[in-house]
Structures are given as structure tokens and as C-alpha cells.
Amino acid sequence: MLGIDIVKTSRMEELQKRYEEKFLLKYLSAEEMKLVKSPKTAAGFWAIKEATSKALGCGIGADCSFFDIVIYKTERGAPKISLSKKVVAKFQIEEASVSLTHDGEYAVAVVALKSATTNKIKQF
């Protein structure tokens, strides 16, 4: 299962200026907030969470909230995700991979999830 999202960094910057920390609290845990050093990072984290929900095929909502996805970094600074027990069980997730890139005004995230029940291609 694959999901992708793109976020304009200046949009995040405007929201952070307008709502300050309240905006970040809507989609980031306390631990994630410690990793956010700039609007560029905030945009990347938003993109990762949206891409994850798209890979699940449900979007952000009842089946998967922003807080069911937690972003952390490896020793080398690469982003990784962990998922809540609820999401892992519901979608039978076995593996997750994340790729994040920034270019100018944009952050782009791609998330690949492997599920025990990954749907086979529909045939006709």
C-alpha cells in the first residue's frame, strides 16, 4: 500500500505564526514537537502523516487519527513511523517505509506499508 502527500512550507509557516504552538498540537505529539526545528520540518511531518493515512486507504479520521501515527528519527536523522496498536491490528500492518524530501517551498512524503491482507489486483 502506497501513499504520497505534498505540502507547501509557507502554508505551515503562516499557520504556525497565526496559531503558534496550538497548531502543532493538533497533529504532533510532545516527542514529535521536540523534533520540529522549523516550518520546513513541520510541513514534512504533516506530509508523512497524510501519506500514511492515504496508504491505509482511509485518510485522517475515525480509522486513523494524526495521533495514531508517530514520527521519530534514526541516529542518522532519517524519518521513521510507528503506528498505534489499533491501526496495526485493523489494517494488519507488518512493515512501514518512509521517504521525505524538501525542494524549495515544498515537502513531499511517500509512505509504503506492507499488510498481511494486502489486496491482490482485481481481475476482469
KOLVEX-12573 format. One line per field, with one value per residue (C-alpha): residue in one letter; x, y, z; residue number from 1. Coordinates in Angstrom, 3 decimals. Layout:
<rs>
code	A, ...
x	X, ...
y	Y, ...
z	Z, ...
pos	NUM, ...
</rs>
This chain:
<rs>
code	M, L, G, I, D, I, V, K, T, S, R, M, E, E, L, Q, K, R, Y, E, E, K, F, L, L, K, Y, L, S, A, E, E, M, K, L, V, K, S, P, K, T, A, A, G, F, W, A, I, K, E, A, T, S, K, A, L, G, C, G, I, G, A, D, C, S, F, F, D, I, V, I, Y, K, T, E, R, G, A, P, K, I, S, L, S, K, K, V, V, A, K, F, Q, I, E, E, A, S, V, S, L, T, H, D, G, E, Y, A, V, A, V, V, A, L, K, S, A, T, T, N, K, I, K, Q, F
x	0.000, 1.390, 0.572, 2.019, 1.476, 2.895, 2.779, 3.785, 6.183, 4.911, 1.414, 2.793, 4.754, 1.588, -0.389, 2.379, 2.583, -1.185, -1.859, 1.622, 2.106, -1.657, -1.442, 1.347, -0.560, -3.371, -1.208, 2.024, 2.838, 5.104, 8.006, 7.431, 7.274, 10.803, 11.993, 10.381, 13.018, 11.331, 8.187, 10.027, 10.172, 6.521, 5.494, 7.422, 5.787, 2.315, 3.096, 4.287, 1.112, -1.153, 0.780, 0.463, -3.305, -3.546, -1.508, -4.006, -6.775, -8.782, -7.373, -7.170, -10.361, -12.012, -9.916, -6.596, -6.016, -2.875, -2.001, -2.156, 0.990, 4.158, 7.246, 10.714, 14.191, 17.044, 20.523, 21.295, 18.194, 16.044, 12.320, 10.512, 6.966, 5.404, 1.695, -0.775, -1.775, -5.284, -4.068, -1.647, -4.414, -7.145, -5.016, -2.672, 0.430, 3.703, 6.184, 6.398, 8.844, 9.031, 10.742, 10.702, 12.184, 12.169, 12.596, 12.191, 8.728, 7.606, 7.849, 6.928, 6.456, 5.949, 4.905, 4.828, 3.043, 3.064, -0.053, -0.769, -4.002, -2.702, -5.359, -4.451, -5.152, -8.761, -9.175, -11.743
y	0.000, 3.364, 6.938, 10.295, 13.875, 17.299, 20.366, 23.945, 25.063, 28.653, 27.372, 25.750, 28.894, 31.016, 28.591, 28.484, 32.291, 32.606, 29.852, 29.315, 26.048, 25.326, 24.424, 21.881, 20.321, 19.422, 16.853, 16.273, 14.515, 16.166, 13.982, 14.907, 18.593, 18.345, 17.287, 20.235, 22.915, 24.913, 25.227, 23.085, 20.211, 20.783, 20.578, 17.332, 15.792, 16.800, 15.237, 11.992, 11.644, 12.402, 10.000, 7.281, 7.702, 7.600, 4.389, 2.922, 3.986, 5.780, 9.293, 11.064, 10.362, 7.746, 4.814, 6.662, 9.971, 12.100, 10.609, 7.012, 7.848, 8.815, 10.086, 9.519, 9.726, 7.275, 8.090, 9.496, 11.697, 9.666, 9.798, 6.645, 5.991, 3.879, 3.099, 2.624, -0.904, -0.047, 0.781, -2.148, -4.568, -3.057, -2.948, -5.838, -3.750, -5.665, -3.096, 0.627, 2.673, 6.459, 8.772, 12.545, 15.239, 19.008, 21.188, 24.929, 25.635, 22.008, 18.926, 15.608, 12.348, 8.828, 6.022, 2.332, -0.118, -3.886, -5.596, -9.256, -8.693, -6.564, -6.765, -8.652, -6.967, -7.079, -9.192, -8.960
z	0.000, -1.038, -0.064, -1.104, 0.048, -0.761, 1.497, 0.800, 3.537, 3.553, 4.394, 7.548, 8.381, 8.155, 10.339, 12.940, 13.046, 13.349, 15.904, 17.369, 19.242, 19.225, 15.555, 16.080, 18.980, 16.561, 14.784, 16.710, 19.978, 22.549, 21.393, 17.742, 18.609, 20.043, 16.568, 14.760, 14.282, 11.503, 9.374, 6.834, 9.345, 10.348, 6.679, 6.258, 9.319, 8.111, 4.716, 6.347, 8.408, 5.437, 3.186, 5.834, 6.063, 2.274, 2.178, 4.630, 2.251, 4.914, 5.252, 8.592, 10.521, 12.717, 11.474, 11.775, 13.557, 13.449, 16.850, 15.571, 13.584, 15.435, 13.641, 15.021, 13.543, 13.193, 14.512, 11.064, 11.046, 8.646, 9.427, 10.517, 11.697, 14.358, 14.341, 17.173, 18.124, 16.889, 13.363, 13.194, 14.176, 11.992, 8.833, 9.752, 9.082, 9.091, 7.750, 7.039, 4.954, 4.718, 2.265, 2.759, 0.554, 0.568, -2.511, -2.306, -0.927, -0.811, 1.368, -0.253, 1.629, 0.340, 2.678, 1.790, 4.076, 3.903, 5.169, 5.760, 3.856, 1.001, -1.661, -4.778, -8.056, -9.135, -12.228, -15.012
pos	1, 2, 3, 4, 5, 6, 7, 8, 9, 10, 11, 12, 13, 14, 15, 16, 17, 18, 19, 20, 21, 22, 23, 24, 25, 26, 27, 28, 29, 30, 31, 32, 33, 34, 35, 36, 37, 38, 39, 40, 41, 42, 43, 44, 45, 46, 47, 48, 49, 50, 51, 52, 53, 54, 55, 56, 57, 58, 59, 60, 61, 62, 63, 64, 65, 66, 67, 68, 69, 70, 71, 72, 73, 74, 75, 76, 77, 78, 79, 80, 81, 82, 83, 84, 85, 86, 87, 88, 89, 90, 91, 92, 93, 94, 95, 96, 97, 98, 99, 100, 101, 102, 103, 104, 105, 106, 107, 108, 109, 110, 111, 112, 113, 114, 115, 116, 117, 118, 119, 120, 121, 122, 123, 124
</rs>
